[in-house]
Amino acid sequence: MSVDHAVDKTRTLTGLALICVLVLVLAVRGWPLLLFILVVCALGLWEFYSLFWGNHGRIRSRLCAIALGCAMLILTWLDRPQDALVCLGAGFVLVALSFLFRWDVVGEDTAFSPGGIFLAGLAYIPLLLLPATYLSTVKLVYVLCAVSLSDTAAYFVGTRFGHHKLWPRVSPKKSSEGAVGSLAACVLFSLIYGLAFGRAGCFAFILLGIAVNAFAQLGDLFESALKRSVNVKDSGHLLPGHGGVLDRADSLLFALPMVAVVDQWFFFF
């Protein structure tokens, strides 16, 4: 068995396991779904801070961020989004206090850097995950499947047919062919899913598919740039064939809030 074939098999098996877990929690919803989202948040935050602070750096700071992030998600799930924003504000107050006490010690130019990373983690993961706590099952299934198919199509089309680099400095392995394959898969799925479960017309779902894919690819490129900025290949090693939680959820984190915002103005489902 070739190395590439083994990697593809591992990636596929991991993906199938994730699908089984997602099907289960979406079927049950309630506390199991919330617990799953909290686990993704906690692991994602740990990986994010590990990119900048190492695996064992600033443990108290990252535990504090995980507590605030999980509180944001729980409060939103309890239909108290205003209190979730208070948690984000509390994070800034903590950063401000840390900055004030550190400023005279480490110097003006570096005193705020850890606080900026702390807040970036809260904004990147729990804040963008909030829609997962209140979107309906039909909408969550749509976003999850659209993003997953986008990523899968980009990987397989890019691996087999990719010859032109999409953005070499940000992600050397991503190709323009893979991006086009990703877009086509997302639009096709959006159209089929919309015809089966939607209330809008075909053209509306084509546009939605384009938008979801654009944000999904943006999220993927953003995480790739983060990893390259600290010279690491994967954000973690928890998911064989996929890397870490952020490597699997990066596209979803950007697509979820976009769909949630659009859903407030246009009734696709």
Contacts in CASP RR format, 6 or more apart in sequence:
PFRMAT RR
TARGET T0000
AUTHOR 0000-0000-0000
METHOD contacts of the structure
MODEL  1
MSVDHAVDKTRTLTGLALICVLVLVLAVRGWPLLLFILVVCALGLWEFYS
LFWGNHGRIRSRLCAIALGCAMLILTWLDRPQDALVCLGAGFVLVALSFL
FRWDVVGEDTAFSPGGIFLAGLAYIPLLLLPATYLSTVKLVYVLCAVSLS
DTAAYFVGTRFGHHKLWPRVSPKKSSEGAVGSLAACVLFSLIYGLAFGRA
GCFAFILLGIAVNAFAQLGDLFESALKRSVNVKDSGHLLPGHGGVLDRAD
SLLFALPMVAVVDQWFFFF
1 9 0 8 1.000
4 159 0 8 1.000
7 241 0 8 1.000
10 240 0 8 1.000
10 241 0 8 1.000
11 155 0 8 1.000
11 240 0 8 1.000
11 241 0 8 1.000
11 242 0 8 1.000
13 240 0 8 1.000
14 239 0 8 1.000
14 240 0 8 1.000
14 241 0 8 1.000
14 242 0 8 1.000
15 242 0 8 1.000
18 239 0 8 1.000
18 248 0 8 1.000
19 148 0 8 1.000
21 36 0 8 1.000
22 36 0 8 1.000
22 144 0 8 1.000
24 32 0 8 1.000
25 32 0 8 1.000
25 33 0 8 1.000
25 35 0 8 1.000
25 36 0 8 1.000
26 33 0 8 1.000
26 137 0 8 1.000
26 140 0 8 1.000
26 141 0 8 1.000
29 137 0 8 1.000
34 73 0 8 1.000
34 74 0 8 1.000
34 77 0 8 1.000
34 133 0 8 1.000
37 73 0 8 1.000
37 129 0 8 1.000
37 132 0 8 1.000
37 133 0 8 1.000
38 70 0 8 1.000
38 73 0 8 1.000
38 74 0 8 1.000
40 129 0 8 1.000
40 245 0 8 1.000
40 249 0 8 1.000
41 66 0 8 1.000
41 69 0 8 1.000
41 70 0 8 1.000
41 73 0 8 1.000
41 125 0 8 1.000
41 126 0 8 1.000
41 129 0 8 1.000
42 66 0 8 1.000
42 70 0 8 1.000
43 238 0 8 1.000
43 244 0 8 1.000
43 245 0 8 1.000
44 125 0 8 1.000
44 235 0 8 1.000
44 245 0 8 1.000
44 246 0 8 1.000
44 249 0 8 1.000
45 62 0 8 1.000
45 65 0 8 1.000
45 66 0 8 1.000
45 69 0 8 1.000
45 121 0 8 1.000
45 122 0 8 1.000
45 125 0 8 1.000
45 126 0 8 1.000
46 62 0 8 1.000
46 66 0 8 1.000
47 235 0 8 1.000
47 236 0 8 1.000
47 244 0 8 1.000
47 245 0 8 1.000
47 246 0 8 1.000
48 120 0 8 1.000
48 121 0 8 1.000
48 124 0 8 1.000
48 125 0 8 1.000
48 226 0 8 1.000
48 235 0 8 1.000
48 246 0 8 1.000
49 57 0 8 1.000
49 58 0 8 1.000
49 61 0 8 1.000
49 62 0 8 1.000
49 65 0 8 1.000
49 117 0 8 1.000
49 118 0 8 1.000
49 121 0 8 1.000
50 235 0 8 1.000
50 236 0 8 1.000
51 226 0 8 1.000
51 227 0 8 1.000
51 230 0 8 1.000
51 232 0 8 1.000
51 235 0 8 1.000
52 117 0 8 1.000
52 230 0 8 1.000
53 61 0 8 1.000
53 62 0 8 1.000
53 114 0 8 1.000
53 117 0 8 1.000
58 114 0 8 1.000
61 114 0 8 1.000
61 118 0 8 1.000
64 91 0 8 1.000
64 94 0 8 1.000
65 118 0 8 1.000
65 121 0 8 1.000
65 122 0 8 1.000
68 87 0 8 1.000
68 88 0 8 1.000
68 90 0 8 1.000
68 91 0 8 1.000
68 122 0 8 1.000
68 126 0 8 1.000
69 87 0 8 1.000
69 122 0 8 1.000
69 125 0 8 1.000
69 126 0 8 1.000
70 126 0 8 1.000
71 84 0 8 1.000
71 87 0 8 1.000
72 84 0 8 1.000
72 85 0 8 1.000
72 87 0 8 1.000
72 88 0 8 1.000
72 122 0 8 1.000
72 126 0 8 1.000
72 127 0 8 1.000
72 130 0 8 1.000
73 84 0 8 1.000
73 126 0 8 1.000
73 129 0 8 1.000
73 130 0 8 1.000
73 133 0 8 1.000
75 81 0 8 1.000
75 83 0 8 1.000
75 84 0 8 1.000
75 87 0 8 1.000
76 84 0 8 1.000
76 130 0 8 1.000
76 133 0 8 1.000
76 134 0 8 1.000
77 133 0 8 1.000
77 134 0 8 1.000
79 134 0 8 1.000
81 130 0 8 1.000
84 130 0 8 1.000
88 122 0 8 1.000
88 123 0 8 1.000
88 127 0 8 1.000
91 118 0 8 1.000
91 119 0 8 1.000
91 122 0 8 1.000
92 119 0 8 1.000
94 118 0 8 1.000
95 112 0 8 1.000
95 115 0 8 1.000
95 116 0 8 1.000
95 118 0 8 1.000
95 119 0 8 1.000
98 114 0 8 1.000
98 115 0 8 1.000
99 111 0 8 1.000
99 112 0 8 1.000
99 115 0 8 1.000
102 111 0 8 1.000
103 111 0 8 1.000
105 111 0 8 1.000
124 253 0 8 1.000
125 246 0 8 1.000
125 253 0 8 1.000
128 253 0 8 1.000
128 254 0 8 1.000
128 256 0 8 1.000
128 257 0 8 1.000
129 253 0 8 1.000
129 256 0 8 1.000
130 257 0 8 1.000
130 260 0 8 1.000
131 256 0 8 1.000
131 257 0 8 1.000
131 259 0 8 1.000
131 260 0 8 1.000
132 140 0 8 1.000
132 256 0 8 1.000
135 143 0 8 1.000
135 256 0 8 1.000
135 259 0 8 1.000
135 260 0 8 1.000
135 263 0 8 1.000
136 269 0 8 1.000
138 197 0 8 1.000
138 269 0 8 1.000
139 259 0 8 1.000
139 263 0 8 1.000
139 269 0 8 1.000
142 190 0 8 1.000
142 193 0 8 1.000
142 194 0 8 1.000
142 197 0 8 1.000
142 259 0 8 1.000
142 269 0 8 1.000
143 212 0 8 1.000
143 252 0 8 1.000
143 255 0 8 1.000
143 256 0 8 1.000
143 259 0 8 1.000
144 252 0 8 1.000
145 189 0 8 1.000
145 193 0 8 1.000
146 186 0 8 1.000
146 189 0 8 1.000
146 190 0 8 1.000
146 193 0 8 1.000
146 209 0 8 1.000
146 212 0 8 1.000
146 213 0 8 1.000
146 216 0 8 1.000
146 255 0 8 1.000
147 186 0 8 1.000
147 212 0 8 1.000
147 216 0 8 1.000
147 251 0 8 1.000
147 252 0 8 1.000
147 255 0 8 1.000
149 185 0 8 1.000
149 186 0 8 1.000
149 189 0 8 1.000
150 182 0 8 1.000
150 183 0 8 1.000
150 185 0 8 1.000
150 186 0 8 1.000
150 212 0 8 1.000
150 213 0 8 1.000
150 216 0 8 1.000
150 217 0 8 1.000
150 251 0 8 1.000
151 182 0 8 1.000
151 216 0 8 1.000
151 220 0 8 1.000
151 251 0 8 1.000
152 185 0 8 1.000
153 178 0 8 1.000
153 181 0 8 1.000
153 182 0 8 1.000
153 184 0 8 1.000
153 185 0 8 1.000
153 186 0 8 1.000
154 174 0 8 1.000
154 178 0 8 1.000
154 179 0 8 1.000
154 181 0 8 1.000
154 182 0 8 1.000
154 217 0 8 1.000
154 220 0 8 1.000
155 178 0 8 1.000
157 177 0 8 1.000
157 178 0 8 1.000
157 180 0 8 1.000
157 181 0 8 1.000
157 182 0 8 1.000
158 174 0 8 1.000
158 175 0 8 1.000
158 177 0 8 1.000
158 178 0 8 1.000
158 181 0 8 1.000
161 175 0 8 1.000
161 177 0 8 1.000
161 178 0 8 1.000
162 175 0 8 1.000
162 176 0 8 1.000
162 177 0 8 1.000
162 178 0 8 1.000
163 175 0 8 1.000
163 177 0 8 1.000
164 175 0 8 1.000
164 176 0 8 1.000
164 177 0 8 1.000
165 172 0 8 1.000
165 174 0 8 1.000
165 175 0 8 1.000
165 176 0 8 1.000
166 174 0 8 1.000
166 175 0 8 1.000
166 176 0 8 1.000
166 178 0 8 1.000
166 179 0 8 1.000
167 174 0 8 1.000
167 221 0 8 1.000
169 228 0 8 1.000
170 221 0 8 1.000
170 224 0 8 1.000
170 225 0 8 1.000
170 228 0 8 1.000
171 220 0 8 1.000
171 221 0 8 1.000
171 224 0 8 1.000
171 225 0 8 1.000
171 228 0 8 1.000
174 220 0 8 1.000
174 221 0 8 1.000
174 224 0 8 1.000
179 217 0 8 1.000
182 213 0 8 1.000
182 216 0 8 1.000
182 217 0 8 1.000
183 210 0 8 1.000
183 213 0 8 1.000
183 217 0 8 1.000
186 209 0 8 1.000
186 210 0 8 1.000
186 212 0 8 1.000
186 213 0 8 1.000
186 216 0 8 1.000
187 206 0 8 1.000
187 209 0 8 1.000
187 210 0 8 1.000
187 213 0 8 1.000
189 209 0 8 1.000
190 205 0 8 1.000
190 206 0 8 1.000
190 208 0 8 1.000
190 209 0 8 1.000
190 212 0 8 1.000
191 202 0 8 1.000
191 205 0 8 1.000
191 206 0 8 1.000
191 209 0 8 1.000
193 205 0 8 1.000
194 200 0 8 1.000
194 201 0 8 1.000
194 205 0 8 1.000
194 268 0 8 1.000
194 269 0 8 1.000
195 202 0 8 1.000
195 205 0 8 1.000
197 269 0 8 1.000
198 205 0 8 1.000
198 268 0 8 1.000
198 269 0 8 1.000
199 267 0 8 1.000
199 268 0 8 1.000
199 269 0 8 1.000
200 208 0 8 1.000
200 266 0 8 1.000
200 267 0 8 1.000
200 268 0 8 1.000
204 266 0 8 1.000
204 268 0 8 1.000
205 268 0 8 1.000
208 259 0 8 1.000
208 262 0 8 1.000
208 268 0 8 1.000
211 258 0 8 1.000
211 262 0 8 1.000
212 255 0 8 1.000
212 258 0 8 1.000
212 259 0 8 1.000
215 251 0 8 1.000
215 254 0 8 1.000
215 255 0 8 1.000
215 258 0 8 1.000
216 251 0 8 1.000
216 252 0 8 1.000
216 254 0 8 1.000
216 255 0 8 1.000
217 251 0 8 1.000
218 254 0 8 1.000
219 250 0 8 1.000
219 251 0 8 1.000
219 253 0 8 1.000
219 254 0 8 1.000
219 255 0 8 1.000
220 250 0 8 1.000
220 251 0 8 1.000
222 250 0 8 1.000
222 254 0 8 1.000
223 235 0 8 1.000
223 246 0 8 1.000
223 247 0 8 1.000
223 250 0 8 1.000
226 235 0 8 1.000
227 233 0 8 1.000
227 234 0 8 1.000
227 235 0 8 1.000
234 243 0 8 1.000
234 244 0 8 1.000
234 247 0 8 1.000
235 243 0 8 1.000
235 244 0 8 1.000
235 245 0 8 1.000
235 246 0 8 1.000
235 247 0 8 1.000
236 243 0 8 1.000
236 244 0 8 1.000
236 245 0 8 1.000
236 246 0 8 1.000
236 247 0 8 1.000
237 243 0 8 1.000
237 244 0 8 1.000
238 244 0 8 1.000
238 245 0 8 1.000
239 245 0 8 1.000
239 247 0 8 1.000
239 248 0 8 1.000
242 248 0 8 1.000
262 268 0 8 1.000
263 269 0 8 1.000
END
